[in-house]
Amino acid sequence: METSIIFIAVQILVVLFSIVLHEVAHGAMANHLGDPTAKNLGRLTLNPFKHLDLFGSVILPLMTFFIGGFIFGYAKPVPYNPFNLRDQKYGPAKVAAAGPATNIALAVLFGLILRFLPADSVLPQFLHLLSFIVFMNLILAIFNLVPIPPLDGHWFVLTFVPDRYYQFKQAYIRSGFFIFLIFILYGFRLIIPLTTWLFRLITGS
């Protein structure tokens, strides 16, 4: 019982720091492109307390674990001012891509460790932890790349859809939250098969 509680706590920490790194990557890219908003607000830090959201970082992970048997959550979005970016055309898409790209990089790094680490040389719990890190970061990346506001993926739509479709973009933003709720209720499960396929591709298991 005590071991399972410790493992759950470690899983929550993995989720927390995966989300923190995701958000810091957004702020770091914005800062690189000329907007220091996140830096000035002290958000370019790995200190989780600077990024915690009471519901998204604490209540939601506990709810998803006890109700659905998995852990998921989010942190406070890192603020930035797109008008400060040197690259006005593609800058917002670059900032949006930085978060999922960081999660993919973490998944590949720990996935390769899991792939080439001799299974008989470490404790099974450690292998399970590595698997969880890979799977969780893939989930975060794929989930955030879904092109629905307010997820990161919607910036690719706004960036690459021509400006002559301005009315479409406005309707797209206005209806985003409603579509997002529908996706959470009925579409979230659709990303699990893709996550599982990528997990097997990276880890070889």
C-alpha positions in Angstrom: 0.0 0.0 0.0 2.8 2.4 0.9 4.7 1.6 -2.3 1.6 2.3 -4.4 1.1 5.6 -2.7 4.7 6.6 -3.3 4.4 5.6 -7.0 1.2 7.6 -7.4 3.0 10.6 -5.9 5.9 10.1 -8.3 3.5 10.0 -11.2 1.9 13.2 -10.1 5.4 14.8 -10.0 6.1 13.5 -13.5 2.9 15.0 -14.8 3.6 18.3 -13.0 7.1 18.7 -14.3 6.2 17.6 -17.8 3.6 20.4 -17.9 6.0 22.9 -16.4 8.6 22.2 -19.0 5.9 22.5 -21.7 4.9 26.0 -20.4 8.5 27.1 -19.9 9.2 26.2 -23.5 6.5 28.5 -24.7 7.9 31.4 -22.7 11.5 30.6 -23.7 10.5 30.6 -27.4 8.6 33.9 -27.0 11.6 35.4 -25.2 13.9 34.2 -28.0 11.6 35.8 -30.6 11.6 39.2 -28.8 8.8 39.1 -26.2 10.1 39.1 -22.5 6.7 39.0 -20.9 7.1 35.5 -19.4 10.7 36.3 -18.3 9.6 39.6 -16.7 6.9 37.8 -14.8 9.3 35.1 -13.5 7.7 32.3 -15.4 10.9 31.1 -17.1 11.6 28.9 -14.1 11.3 25.2 -13.3 9.9 26.1 -9.9 6.5 24.4 -10.1 4.8 26.8 -7.6 5.2 29.6 -10.2 3.1 27.5 -12.7 0.6 25.7 -10.5 -3.1 26.0 -11.2 -5.2 24.8 -8.2 -7.7 23.0 -10.4 -5.5 21.9 -13.4 -2.4 21.0 -11.4 -3.9 19.5 -8.3 -7.6 18.7 -8.4 -7.8 17.5 -12.0 -4.9 15.0 -11.8 -6.5 13.5 -8.6 -9.9 13.4 -10.2 -8.7 11.7 -13.4 -6.8 9.2 -11.4 -9.6 8.2 -9.0 -12.3 8.3 -11.6 -10.6 7.2 -14.8 -7.4 5.4 -13.5 -5.0 7.8 -15.2 -3.4 11.1 -14.3 -3.8 14.3 -16.4 -3.7 18.0 -15.7 -2.4 21.4 -16.8 -0.6 24.4 -15.5 -1.3 28.1 -15.8 -0.5 29.2 -19.4 2.6 31.2 -19.7 1.6 34.7 -20.9 3.2 36.4 -23.9 2.4 39.3 -26.1 2.4 38.2 -29.8 2.7 41.9 -30.9 6.2 41.9 -29.4 7.4 39.0 -31.5 10.0 39.8 -34.3 8.3 37.2 -36.5 4.8 38.5 -36.7 3.7 35.9 -39.3 5.0 32.7 -37.9 6.0 33.7 -34.4 2.8 32.6 -32.7 3.0 29.2 -34.3 6.6 28.8 -33.2 5.7 29.7 -29.7 2.8 27.2 -29.8 5.0 24.5 -31.2 7.7 24.9 -28.5 5.6 23.2 -25.8 4.6 20.0 -27.6 8.0 19.8 -29.2 9.5 19.8 -25.7 7.2 17.0 -24.6 8.1 15.0 -27.7 11.8 15.4 -27.0 11.3 14.2 -23.5 9.3 11.2 -24.7 12.0 10.3 -27.3 14.8 10.7 -24.7 13.3 8.6 -22.0 11.9 6.2 -24.6 15.3 5.5 -26.0 16.6 4.9 -22.5 13.8 2.4 -21.9 14.4 0.8 -25.3 18.1 0.1 -24.8 18.2 -0.3 -21.0 18.7 -4.0 -20.1 15.4 -4.9 -18.3 17.1 -7.4 -16.0 19.5 -4.7 -14.7 16.9 -2.4 -13.0 13.9 -2.7 -10.8 10.6 -3.2 -12.6 9.2 -0.1 -10.9 11.9 2.0 -12.6 10.9 0.6 -16.0 7.3 1.4 -15.2 8.3 4.9 -14.3 10.2 5.4 -17.6 7.1 4.1 -19.5 4.9 6.5 -17.7 7.2 9.5 -18.5 7.2 8.5 -22.2 3.4 7.9 -22.4 2.5 11.0 -20.5 4.7 13.3 -22.5 3.3 11.8 -25.8 -0.3 12.4 -24.5 0.5 16.0 -23.6 2.1 16.6 -27.0 -0.7 15.1 -29.1 -3.4 16.6 -27.0 -2.0 20.1 -27.2 -1.5 19.7 -31.0 -5.2 19.2 -31.6 -6.3 22.2 -33.6 -9.0 23.4 -31.2 -8.9 26.6 -29.2 -7.4 27.1 -26.6 -5.0 24.2 -27.3 -1.6 25.0 -29.0 -2.7 23.4 -32.3 -5.2 26.2 -33.0 -2.4 28.6 -33.6 -1.4 26.6 -36.7 -4.8 27.1 -38.1 -4.7 30.9 -37.4 -1.2 31.1 -38.8 -1.6 29.1 -42.0 -5.2 29.8 -43.0 -5.1 32.8 -45.3 -6.2 36.2 -43.9 -9.0 36.4 -46.5 -10.8 33.8 -44.4 -11.1 36.3 -41.5 -14.7 35.5 -40.8 -13.9 31.8 -40.5 -11.1 32.5 -38.1 -13.4 34.7 -35.9 -16.1 32.0 -35.9 -13.5 29.4 -35.2 -12.2 31.3 -32.1 -15.7 32.0 -30.8 -16.8 28.4 -31.0 -13.5 27.0 -29.8 -14.5 26.5 -26.2 -17.7 24.6 -27.1 -15.8 22.4 -29.5 -13.2 21.8 -26.9 -15.7 20.6 -24.4 -17.1 18.1 -26.9 -13.6 16.9 -27.7 -12.9 16.4 -24.0 -16.1 14.4 -23.5 -16.1 12.3 -26.7 -12.9 12.8 -28.7 -10.1 12.6 -26.1 -10.1 8.8 -26.4 -9.2 9.0 -30.0 -5.7 10.2 -29.3 -4.9 7.1 -27.2 -4.4 4.7 -30.2 -2.0 7.2 -31.8 -0.2 7.7 -28.4 0.1 3.9 -28.0 1.5 3.5 -31.6 4.1 6.2 -31.0 5.0 4.7 -27.7 5.7 1.4 -29.3 7.6 3.0 -32.1 9.9 4.8 -29.8 10.4 2.2 -27.1 10.2 -0.9 -29.3 7.8 -2.6 -26.9 
